Amino acid sequence: MVAMLGYMATTRTTITLDQGLLEEVKQQASQAHRTVSDFVGESPRGRLSSMRRQPEPFTLATVDLGGCEPGVDISDNASLRDVMDDE
């Protein structure tokens, strides 16, 4: 959509509604002090935004491997390298 001077560019279209739905839309728009066009235009925006897929939260499965072997200091690179070389 292109915004022009603070207004959204609009396109005129025709939709077919059954009479009962149209009356309900008119009533709801009136109660909200809005035009039928504004009221009807808001519905697809809400529906489309709710349909946009939100990424699922990332979870990392962890496994307890029992820790380090006795005498291994993982903060000391040189001794860690020596232990790894011995294996």
C-alpha positions as CSV (number, residue, x, y, z in Angstrom):
1,M,0.0,0.0,0.0
2,V,1.2,3.4,-0.8
3,A,0.7,6.2,1.7
4,M,-0.1,9.6,0.3
5,L,-0.2,12.6,2.6
6,G,-1.0,10.4,5.6
7,Y,-3.7,8.5,3.8
8,M,-3.6,4.9,2.5
9,A,-4.1,4.5,-1.2
10,T,-7.4,2.6,-1.6
11,T,-9.0,0.6,-4.3
12,R,-12.7,0.5,-4.9
13,T,-14.2,-3.0,-5.1
14,T,-17.5,-4.8,-4.8
15,I,-18.3,-7.6,-2.4
16,T,-21.4,-9.7,-2.0
17,L,-22.8,-10.1,1.5
18,D,-26.0,-11.7,2.6
19,Q,-28.6,-9.2,3.9
20,G,-28.3,-10.3,7.5
21,L,-24.5,-9.9,7.6
22,L,-24.8,-6.5,5.9
23,E,-27.3,-5.3,8.5
24,E,-25.0,-6.5,11.3
25,V,-22.0,-4.8,9.7
26,K,-23.9,-1.6,9.4
27,Q,-25.0,-1.8,13.0
28,Q,-21.5,-2.5,14.4
29,A,-20.0,0.2,12.3
30,S,-22.6,2.7,13.5
31,Q,-22.0,1.8,17.1
32,A,-18.3,2.2,16.6
33,H,-18.9,5.6,14.9
34,R,-17.1,4.3,11.7
35,T,-18.0,4.0,8.1
36,V,-19.0,0.6,6.7
37,S,-15.9,0.7,4.5
38,D,-13.6,1.3,7.4
39,F,-15.3,-1.4,9.5
40,V,-15.1,-3.9,6.6
41,G,-11.5,-3.0,5.8
42,E,-10.4,-3.6,9.3
43,S,-11.5,-7.2,9.4
44,P,-9.2,-8.6,6.7
45,R,-6.3,-6.7,8.2
46,G,-6.8,-8.3,11.6
47,R,-7.3,-11.7,10.0
48,L,-4.2,-11.4,7.8
49,S,-2.0,-10.3,10.7
50,S,-3.2,-13.2,12.9
51,M,-2.4,-15.6,10.0
52,R,1.2,-14.4,9.7
53,R,3.2,-17.2,11.2
54,Q,5.2,-16.4,14.3
55,P,8.4,-18.4,14.6
56,E,8.2,-21.1,17.2
57,P,10.4,-20.5,20.2
58,F,13.8,-22.1,19.9
59,T,14.5,-24.7,22.6
60,L,17.7,-26.6,23.0
61,A,17.6,-30.1,24.4
62,T,20.5,-30.7,26.9
63,V,21.8,-34.0,28.2
64,D,23.8,-34.5,31.3
65,L,27.0,-36.4,30.3
66,G,28.2,-36.7,33.8
67,G,30.8,-33.8,33.7
68,C,34.5,-34.0,33.2
69,E,36.8,-36.8,34.1
70,P,38.6,-36.3,37.5
71,G,41.7,-34.1,37.1
72,V,40.6,-32.4,33.9
73,D,40.5,-28.6,34.1
74,I,38.4,-27.3,31.2
75,S,39.6,-23.7,31.8
76,D,43.2,-24.7,31.1
77,N,43.7,-25.1,27.4
78,A,47.1,-26.7,27.6
79,S,46.2,-29.4,30.1
80,L,42.9,-30.0,28.2
81,R,44.9,-30.5,25.0
82,D,47.3,-32.9,26.8
83,V,44.3,-35.0,28.1
84,M,42.8,-35.1,24.6
85,D,46.2,-36.1,23.0
86,D,46.5,-39.0,25.5
87,E,43.2,-40.5,24.3
